[in-house]
Amino acid sequence: MWEQLAKWARFETNRLILRPFVYQDGKDFFDIMSDEDNTTFLHPAIDCLELCRQVMVEGFMRQPLGIWAIEEKNCGRMIGSIRLENIKAKSGQAEIGYFLHREFWQQGLGTEALEGLVFLAFNQLGLRQLFIKTHVENKASQALAQKLGFQLLRQYKGSDRHSHRVRTFNDYVLSKTDYDLIKKKEG
């Protein structure tokens, strides 16, 4: 699994390059993380460029396998991130997390990035089940998951990992079997 993740550290879709983070992404990362609209479901906005670079290096560059910066091909900017988290290689399961700069919302780029990663996860990495966890208020993320065939697995209350407040979450799941059926119907 880890060798395959290394092999696919960079891949492309029609409009995106999914690649490892580089230090030069710091300004673009700051543009995302300093805007409260972008970080509502992540953590409090970060208003210091140096602190933001530290977060990027520690959280996105230190152990890079399974973490991709999303670069929009036309403008060449890093506009978000998508990652595999809580990877359980033996059972073939992983959770997907993502965020996108609000300037690029409603353009199908989140869908394109998620479609690319789901294809990669099932067809190259050998995963059998993917999960997406959303805050119950995050309707856009839920709509994106459902658009790709993820089904609501459960709703529950839990501690938010950043604010440590009790929040309500929705977990979505997509199996390789269901993914293959969806793709077969699409034809």
N, C-alpha and C positions, 0 to 999 in steps of 0.2 A: 504494500500500500504506500509506504513512504517513498519508495523509489519511483512509483508511478506519479505521486504528487510532485516529486522533483522534476520528472520528465515533462509534466504539464504545468510547470511554474509560469509559463507564458502561453496564452492562446488567444485567438481572435474570433470575433463575431463580425457581422456585417459592418457595424458602426463603432465597435469597441475593441480595445486592446486590454486584455486582462493579464496583468504582469505583477512581479514583485514590486513592493514599494521601494523607492530610492530617496535618499536624503533631500534631493531637489524637489520632492513633492511637498516639502514642509509648508510653503506658502499656500498651495492649493488646499492642503489638509487644514491649515489654519482658517482659510476662508469658509470651510465647511463647519469646523468645530467651534468657531467663534459666533456662529449664527444660531440663536435659540430655536428657530424654526427647523433647522437641520438636526438638532440634538435633543429634541423633546423626548424621544424614547430611548436615547442612548445614555446621556449623563448631562450635568450642567454644562453650559457653554464655557469654553476656555478663552479668556480674553488676553492671554499672554503668548506671543509667538514662540518664545523659548520653551515655555512649559508645553505648548502644543507639539513642538518638535520632539520633546522628551517622550510624550505620550505616543507619538507616531513610532519612534525608534523602539521603545519598550514593547508596545502592544502590537505593532504591525511589521517590524523589521527584524527583531531579535530572533524570533523563531518563525521564519517566513513560510514554511510549507503549509499549504492549505489556505493562505491569505493572498488575495489578489487586489491590487489597486485597479480601479476601473478608469481607463483613459479613453476619452472621446477622440476618435481619429481626426475629425475635421479641425478641432481647435487645439488638440494636443495637450489638453489639460487633464489632470487627475481629478475626476469628478465624484469619486466615491470608492467604496470597498465592498467586496463580497468574500465570504470566508466559510470554510468548513470548521465547525467547532465540535467539541465533545466527540471526537472520532473514536468509534469502537470498531477497530479493524476486524476482530474475530467475529463479531455479529453482523458486520457490514452496515453499520448505522452511523449517521452523523447528523448534526444540526447545521442549518445554514443561517448565517446572519449577514445583513447587508445594510448599507445606507448610501444615499445619493444626494448630492448638492441640490438644494431646492430649485436652483436655476435650470436644472435639467429634468425636473419632474414633468409628468404628463407628455412625455415624448417617446414612450415605449422603451427607453434605455434600461430601466430596471427590469422590465420583462426580458429584454434581450440578454442581459447579464445573467439573470436567474435561469433562463432556458439553457444558456451555454453551460453553466455550472451543473445543472441537473443532468444534461446529456453526458458531460464529462464524468460525473459521479457514477452514473449507472453503466455507461458503456466503456469507460477507460479505467476507472478506479475500482470497479467491481462492487460498489456499494449496493445494498439491497433495500435500504429504507432511509428516507430523508425526513427531517423534521424542521419546522419553522415555528419559533415561539414569538408571539406578538403580544403587546399590551392590548387589552380589550378596546382601548380608545383608538388604536392605530388601524383605522379602517383601510387606509391605502395599502398597507403591508398585507392585510388579510385578503383584500381584493386581488393583489398580485399573486399570493399563494394559491388562491382558488382558481385564478385564471389558468394556472399551469397544472391544475388537477389535484392539488393538495386538498385533503379533506380534514374538516375539524375533528380532532381526536378527543379533546377534552378542554374544559374551561375550569380554572382553579385560581385560588388566591395564593400568593407567595410573596416572598421578599424580593424587591427589585435589587439586583446585584450592585447597582450604583448608588441609588438613593437610600436603600435599605428600608424603604417604606413598603407596607403591604399593598400590593396591587393585584388586579385581576388580569390573568393571562389566558390566551388561547394557544393551544398547541395544535399544529397542523401536521399531517403525515402524508407521504407519497411513497408507495412501494414500487420496486422495479417492475413487478407484474402489472400494476395499475398503469404505470407509465407506458409500458409496452402496448397495453390495450388502447390507451389514448392515442398513441402514435399510429397504431394500426388503423383506427377509425379515421384519423386525419388523412390517411392514405398515401 
